[in-house]
Amino acid sequence: MSIVLTHAYYLSTDPKEHRIMKPYPPLGQLYISSYLKERDVENYVFDTTFSSKEDQLDFIADKKPDIVAIYANLMTKVEVIELIKTLSTDAIYGFPKLVLGGPDVTYNTKNYLKSGAQYIVIGEGEETLHELYVAIKNKTDINKVSGIAYLDNDQVIKTAARVKMKDLSMLPLPNREAIDMQQYLNTWKNNHGQSSMTVSTQRGCPYTCKWCSTAVYGQSYRRRPANLVAQELLMLKQEYNPDTIWFVDDVFTVSHKWLSEFHKEVIKQDAIIPFECITRAERLNDKVLQQLKEAGCYRIWIGAESGSQKIVDAMDRRVKVETVREAIQKTNKLGIETGTFIMVGYPGEDEKDIAETIHHLKVANPTHFTITVAYPIKGTSLYNEIENDITVQPDWNTSTDRDIDFKRTYHRKFYDYAVRRIVNEVNYFKKSNGFIEKYKLKLKSIAALVLMKYYKFR
């Protein structure tokens, strides 16, 4: 009995992602593949990133696996729904059992099951998928498999919750050999001048930010031993020789003890590869920054979300804006690039808060910043808070949570133009030469401000 692990992210059909050209492999599915392989479960990974739906379906038709396990997230949801409908209705694919996992399925279980999936894996996938496979193969009681959901007479049945994996040292390394890693490396190199790979060192996040989903790993903190992470980096260095590493962890420096061990091990094992990571401002200090730099860190993304303390507190970020600002400044001074994330349109945000965010970005002066308009992900505290104030709730099958809108302080368009205002005003401030380019940025900033004023009273 075999399993095909796949997803529904097709780079060629996403114009925005095709312009960015920074794809990463499906690391979670590669972990599951290794876990199954260790237990002699025949499995194949069909990575759709550089492929097409037609090729994916041809592969499944050829293999006719007993189980197709599909990863679903907010970005790929609509494509996943189309894929499971095709696989569940056309005999050419052999009517495999369709198992879904990922961050989008936990709070949309019934909808996904009604779309044609037989089973939903809630939470971490390795142990659950293996136990489900054994139960299906041996025709034993499915209800004894923890962490799944299924339909019975149109009712959702959920089995006992899966106990989170405590000892991550037992996890085998991701099965990177199952996909064409060189295609990822070449894509990065050709488009950005350097190749990049991903590494995961932790699962879960102990923090309480209201807009953030913890649907897969939960509000927890579990870490792979630092010496094993260094061993993985050394292997990647020898096998693939990437120019950079992106640590996918939510808060890389949450444990200073672990970081000290990591710093020691990568130096000891000659496993240093330039890397970037994400962390929180209050988990940085002079010693931590120095250790990061010596371990190869060249860029740190420091969460901010807003320059307004009122909004940061509303998000339950539990950090002072001044602390974020100082952390970015200290990191810059040490010669490490900085990045930060900004969110506008959060409940209660007004024009003054936008102005404070602009001031914050100018003073902190991060090397990079990204910006988005807040949207509520189902299952988060933010979603629960605004659920009764939803003004736009599109059809579930053809939309994502990004398309949901709710009652904000001002018209939704105000925040679209606030994004333009922030980007152009901050880039104008940062630009040190080129009079014409600076002039254009300032004009765009002023135009956005005018349109903000217009939509403020709509």
Residue pairs with C-beta under 8 A, 6 or more apart in sequence:
1 42
1 66
1 67
1 133
1 136
1 137
2 42
2 43
2 44
2 63
2 65
2 66
2 67
3 36
3 41
3 42
3 43
3 44
3 65
3 66
3 67
3 68
3 69
3 129
3 133
4 43
4 44
4 45
4 46
4 59
4 60
4 63
4 65
4 67
4 68
4 69
4 96
5 26
5 29
5 32
5 33
5 43
5 44
5 45
5 46
5 69
5 71
6 29
6 45
6 46
6 47
6 48
6 56
6 60
6 68
6 69
6 70
6 71
7 26
7 29
7 47
7 48
7 70
7 71
7 72
7 76
7 80
8 48
8 53
8 70
8 71
8 72
8 76
8 79
8 80
8 82
8 83
9 26
9 48
9 49
9 75
9 76
9 79
10 48
10 49
10 51
10 52
10 53
10 79
11 17
11 18
11 23
11 49
11 50
12 18
12 50
12 52
17 23
21 187
21 188
21 191
21 192
22 188
22 191
22 192
22 196
23 49
23 50
23 184
23 187
24 184
24 196
24 197
24 198
24 246
25 47
25 49
25 176
25 179
25 181
25 184
25 198
26 45
26 47
26 49
26 71
26 179
27 174
27 198
27 200
27 248
28 71
28 102
28 125
29 45
29 69
29 71
30 45
30 174
30 175
30 176
30 178
30 179
31 125
31 126
31 171
31 172
31 174
31 175
31 200
32 69
32 125
32 126
32 129
33 43
33 45
33 174
33 175
33 178
34 171
34 172
34 173
34 174
34 175
35 126
35 127
35 130
35 171
35 172
36 43
36 126
36 129
36 130
36 133
37 43
37 172
37 175
38 172
39 130
41 130
41 133
44 59
44 63
44 65
44 178
45 175
45 178
45 179
46 56
46 59
46 60
47 178
47 179
47 180
48 56
49 184
50 180
50 183
50 187
53 79
53 82
53 83
56 83
57 86
57 87
57 93
60 68
60 87
60 93
60 96
61 92
61 93
61 94
64 93
64 94
64 96
65 94
65 96
66 96
66 97
66 136
66 137
67 96
67 97
67 98
67 99
67 133
67 136
68 87
68 93
68 96
68 97
68 98
68 99
69 99
69 100
69 101
69 121
69 125
69 129
70 80
70 83
70 84
70 98
70 99
70 100
70 101
70 117
71 100
71 101
71 102
72 80
72 100
72 101
72 102
72 103
72 104
72 105
72 112
73 102
73 103
73 104
74 103
74 104
74 377
74 400
74 401
74 402
75 400
77 104
77 400
78 397
78 398
78 399
78 400
80 100
81 112
81 115
81 397
84 98
84 100
84 112
84 115
84 116
84 117
85 115
85 116
86 93
87 93
87 95
87 96
87 98
87 116
88 95
88 98
88 116
88 117
89 116
97 118
97 119
97 136
98 116
98 117
98 118
98 119
99 117
99 118
99 119
99 120
99 121
99 129
99 132
100 112
100 117
100 119
100 120
100 121
101 120
101 121
101 125
101 128
101 129
101 216
102 216
103 213
103 215
103 216
104 215
105 112
105 120
105 121
105 122
105 215
106 120
106 122
106 123
106 215
106 216
106 379
107 215
107 378
107 379
108 378
108 396
109 120
109 122
109 149
109 156
109 158
110 151
110 156
111 396
111 397
112 120
113 120
113 149
113 150
113 151
113 156
114 151
115 397
118 150
119 132
119 142
119 148
119 149
119 150
120 148
120 149
120 150
121 128
121 129
121 132
121 147
121 148
122 128
122 147
122 148
122 149
122 158
122 161
122 162
123 147
123 161
123 162
123 164
123 215
123 216
123 217
123 218
124 147
124 162
124 164
124 165
124 203
124 216
124 217
126 165
126 171
127 147
127 162
127 165
128 145
128 146
128 147
128 148
128 162
131 145
131 146
132 142
132 145
132 148
134 140
135 141
135 142
135 144
135 145
136 142
142 148
142 150
142 159
143 157
143 159
144 159
145 159
146 159
146 160
146 161
146 162
146 163
147 159
147 160
147 161
147 162
148 158
148 159
149 156
149 157
149 158
149 159
150 156
150 157
151 157
164 203
164 204
164 217
164 218
164 220
164 222
165 171
165 203
165 222
166 222
168 202
168 203
168 222
168 223
168 224
168 225
169 224
169 225
169 228
171 224
173 232
173 235
181 197
181 240
182 240
184 195
184 197
185 195
185 196
185 197
185 240
185 242
186 195
188 194
188 195
188 196
188 243
189 195
189 243
194 243
194 244
195 240
195 241
195 242
195 243
195 244
196 242
196 243
196 244
196 245
196 246
197 236
197 240
197 242
197 244
197 245
197 246
198 245
198 246
198 247
198 248
199 229
199 232
199 233
199 236
199 245
199 246
199 247
199 248
199 275
200 224
200 247
200 248
200 249
201 223
201 224
201 229
201 247
201 249
201 252
201 262
202 221
202 222
202 223
202 224
202 249
202 250
202 251
202 252
202 254
203 217
203 220
203 222
204 214
204 217
204 218
204 219
204 220
204 221
204 222
204 250
205 212
205 214
205 217
205 219
205 220
205 221
205 250
205 251
206 219
206 220
206 221
206 251
206 254
207 219
207 250
207 251
207 280
207 317
207 318
208 219
208 316
208 318
208 381
209 303
209 305
209 315
209 316
209 317
210 314
210 315
210 316
210 380
210 381
210 382
210 385
211 315
211 343
211 346
211 374
211 376
211 377
211 380
211 381
211 382
212 380
213 377
213 379
213 380
215 379
221 254
221 255
223 255
223 258
225 261
226 258
226 261
226 262
226 264
226 265
227 261
227 265
227 269
229 262
229 265
230 262
230 265
230 266
230 268
230 269
230 271
231 269
231 271
233 245
233 266
233 269
233 271
233 272
233 273
234 269
234 270
234 271
236 242
236 245
236 273
237 271
237 273
242 273
243 274
244 273
244 274
244 275
244 276
244 298
245 273
245 274
245 275
245 276
245 296
246 275
246 276
246 277
247 275
247 276
247 277
247 278
249 277
249 278
250 278
251 278
251 279
251 280
251 283
252 259
252 277
252 278
252 279
253 259
253 277
253 279
253 280
253 283
253 284
253 288
253 292
254 279
254 280
254 283
256 283
256 287
256 288
259 288
259 291
259 292
260 291
262 295
263 291
263 292
263 294
263 295
265 271
266 272
266 295
266 296
267 294
267 295
272 295
272 296
273 296
274 296
274 297
274 298
275 295
275 296
275 297
275 298
276 297
276 298
276 299
276 300
276 301
276 337
276 339
277 292
277 297
277 299
277 300
277 301
278 300
278 301
278 302
278 303
279 300
279 301
279 302
279 303
280 302
280 303
280 319
281 302
281 303
281 304
281 319
281 323
281 324
281 326
281 327
281 328
282 319
282 323
282 327
284 300
284 302
284 327
284 330
284 331
286 330
289 330
289 331
289 334
289 336
290 334
292 300
292 336
293 334
293 335
293 336
297 336
298 336
298 337
299 336
299 337
299 338
299 339
299 367
299 368
300 331
300 336
300 337
300 338
300 339
301 338
301 339
301 340
301 341
302 324
302 327
302 328
302 331
302 338
302 339
302 340
302 366
303 317
303 319
303 324
303 340
303 341
304 312
304 321
304 324
304 328
304 340
304 341
304 342
304 360
304 364
305 311
305 312
305 315
305 317
305 341
305 342
305 343
305 346
306 312
306 315
306 321
306 342
306 343
306 344
306 346
306 349
306 353
306 356
306 357
306 360
307 321
307 342
307 353
307 356
307 357
307 358
307 359
307 360
307 361
308 321
308 349
308 352
308 353
308 356
308 357
308 360
309 320
309 321
310 348
310 353
311 346
311 348
311 349
311 353
312 319
312 320
312 321
314 346
314 347
314 348
315 346
315 382
316 381
321 356
321 360
324 340
324 360
324 364
325 360
325 363
325 364
328 338
328 340
328 364
328 365
328 366
329 364
329 365
331 338
332 338
332 365
332 366
332 367
337 367
337 368
338 364
338 366
338 367
338 368
339 366
339 367
339 368
339 369
339 370
340 361
340 364
340 366
340 368
340 369
340 370
341 369
341 370
341 371
341 372
342 357
342 361
342 369
342 370
342 371
342 372
342 422
343 371
343 372
343 373
343 374
344 354
344 357
344 371
344 372
344 373
344 374
344 415
344 418
344 419
344 422
345 373
345 374
345 408
345 412
345 415
345 418
346 374
347 374
347 382
347 385
347 386
347 389
347 406
347 408
347 409
348 409
349 408
349 409
349 415
350 409
350 410
351 410
351 452
351 456
354 418
354 421
354 422
354 452
357 422
358 421
358 422
358 425
358 426
361 369
361 422
361 426
362 426
362 429
365 430
369 426
371 419
371 422
371 423
372 419
373 412
373 415
373 416
373 419
374 382
375 401
375 402
375 403
375 404
375 405
376 382
376 383
376 386
376 387
376 390
376 401
376 404
376 406
377 383
377 401
378 401
383 401
386 406
386 407
389 406
389 407
390 404
390 405
390 406
391 405
391 406
391 407
392 403
392 404
392 405
392 406
393 404
394 403
394 404
405 412
408 414
408 415
410 455
410 456
410 458
411 455
411 456
411 458
413 451
413 455
413 458
414 452
414 455
414 456
414 458
417 448
417 449
417 451
417 452
417 455
418 448
418 452
420 444
420 445
420 447
420 448
421 445
421 448
421 449
421 452
424 441
424 442
424 444
424 445
424 448
425 441
425 442
425 445
427 441
428 438
428 441
428 442
428 445
431 437
431 438
431 441
